[in-house]
Amino acid sequence: MDSKDLMLIVNMAVLGFITAISCVQIAGLITGILGINYIFTIVSAIITSFSSLLYEGRRWRFFTQFTLYALLITPTYLGGAPFNIISRLGHVVAGFFGDLLFNRGYAVFKKNNKLMLWSILTTVALWIMIPFFGTLIKPLVYTPEAMAQYVNVVILLSPVIIAESAAGGYIGYKIYKKVKQK
């Protein structure tokens, strides 16, 4: 990993953090409902899609970005109670599996000129994995009542998460195409 890649990773993680504090966590701050932040999945999905396309299938960039992002959002209400790093591990684990699984398919999709499909599929899969892994990890730090609320909200918002992450994958791809043209 060279310094250009490192700067790209840091910039994308910081961009994700800025959108998290300015937009994504607003629903949770207003309502106090655990998991309601998934209503703004599209904002994070655009960044996810764009950054994964910028990495062009190179290993460990996406995982590093998501790990840094999880550390940056620790003081926010996004992903759990502020300053609770354990509740953010769902992002790290999803980033690990996303990096491991999705980067293998990048070359095949690029060769067949199907990067838009790759972008949409990987973004949807990642934003389904994040609440899934969160559901496995959050019981370590939350009460059963809070977990029941979280699971109910995630189940109710599942269609929204899928639709917004697909839209985010498409928009991220379009932004990537514009950036690549220049």
N, C-alpha and C positions, 0 to 999 in steps of 0.2 A: 504494500500500500504506500503510494507516494504522497507527497505533501498536497498535491492538487486534489487527490481523492479525500484526504483528511479534511481539507478545507470545505469540500463539498458536503461531506458527512456532517461536519459541525454546522454549516450554514443551514442544511435541511432540518437538523434537529432543533436549531434555534428558531427557524421559521415555524416549525410545529409547535414549539413552546409559546411563541408569540400568539399564534392563532388560538392555542389552548387558553391562555389567560385573557385574551380579548374577546373570544366568541364562544368556544366550545363549552367552557365550564359554567356559562351563564345560567343555563337551565337548572343545573344542580344548586347553584347559589340562590336562585330565586325560590325554588320549590323545596329544596332540602331532600329530595327523593334520590336515593342511591341508584345510579345507573341511568338516570334521565338524560345525562349528557350525550348518550348515543343518538339523541334526536338531531344532533349536529354532526353526524358521521361524515357527511359530504365534505365538510371543510378539511377534516383530517385525511379523508380518502384521496382528495386531490393531491395533497402533499405526498402521500404514500405512493400513489401511482407515478407521479412525476419523478420522485427521487429514485424509485426502483428502475424506471426507464433510463435515467441518467447513469446509473451504475452499470448498465449494459451486461447484466449477468455475472459480474465479477463478485466473487465470494466475500462474505463477511462485512461488506459495506452496509448493507441494509440492517443486519443484526447490530452492528456498532451504532448506527443511527438510532435504532429503537432503544438500545440500552442507554445512550446519552439522553434521548428524549424522556425516558422513564425517570432518569435522575433529575432532569430539569423540571419535570412536572410534579416532583415530590412535594413542594410547598403549596401546590394548588389543590383544589377540590376535584380535579379530574382524575378518575381512576380510584378514588377512595379518600379517606381522611387525610388532611394535610400532614406532611412529614412522616407518613407511614410508607416506608419503602417496600414492605412486603406486599401491600395491596397493589403495587405497580409491577410486580413480577410477571403478571399476566401479559403485559406488553413485551417484556424482555423474552419470555418463552415463545410468544407468538412471533416475535421478530426472528428468533433463532430458527424456528421451524419454517417460517416464511422464506428466510434466506436459503436454508438448506433445500427446500422443496422447489421453490419457484425459479431459482437461478439455473437449475438444470434444464428447464424448458425454454429459457430465453433464446438460446441459439436456434432451436428448432422452429420456434415461432417467428424469429427474425428471418430465418432462411426462407420460410414460406410466406413472408410478408404479412404476418398475422399479429403484429405487435399490439394492435389495438385490442384484439381478443385476449392476448396474454395479459395486458394491463388490466382489463376489466375482471378477468377470472382471478388473477392474483390479488387484486384489491378486495374483491368480494370475499375470497377465501380468508384473507388476513383479518378483515373486520368481522368475520364470523369466529375466527380463532381467538381473538382478543377477549370477548366476553366468555367464551367457553373456558379458556385457561383462567380467567378471572374467577369464574365460578368454582374452579378447583382449588384456587389459592386463597381467595378471600375468607373462607371459613376459618382460617388460621388466626384472623384478626377481627372478625365481625361476629356478632351474636347470631343465633339461628333466625331470629326475627328479621334482622337486617338482611341476612342472606335470602330469606324468603321474599322479601320486598325486591331485592336486586334481581333475583331469578324471574320473578313475575314481570318486572319492568322490561328485562331483556327479552323475555318471550313475547310480550306485547309489542315491543319495538323491533322484533326480528324482521318483519317485512320492510320497515323503514330502514333498518341497517343494511339490508340486502340491496334495496332500491337505491339508497343514497351512495353506497359504496360502488355500485355499478356506474352510477352517474359520475361519481368522483373519479373512477378509473377512466372513463371516457374523456372527461374534461382534462384530467392529468395528461392523457395521451395527446390531446389536441395542443395543450401548452408545450409539451415536449416537442411535437412536430414544429411548432412555431420557433422555439428556441433553436432547434437543430438547423432550421433553414437559415438562420442568421449566423 
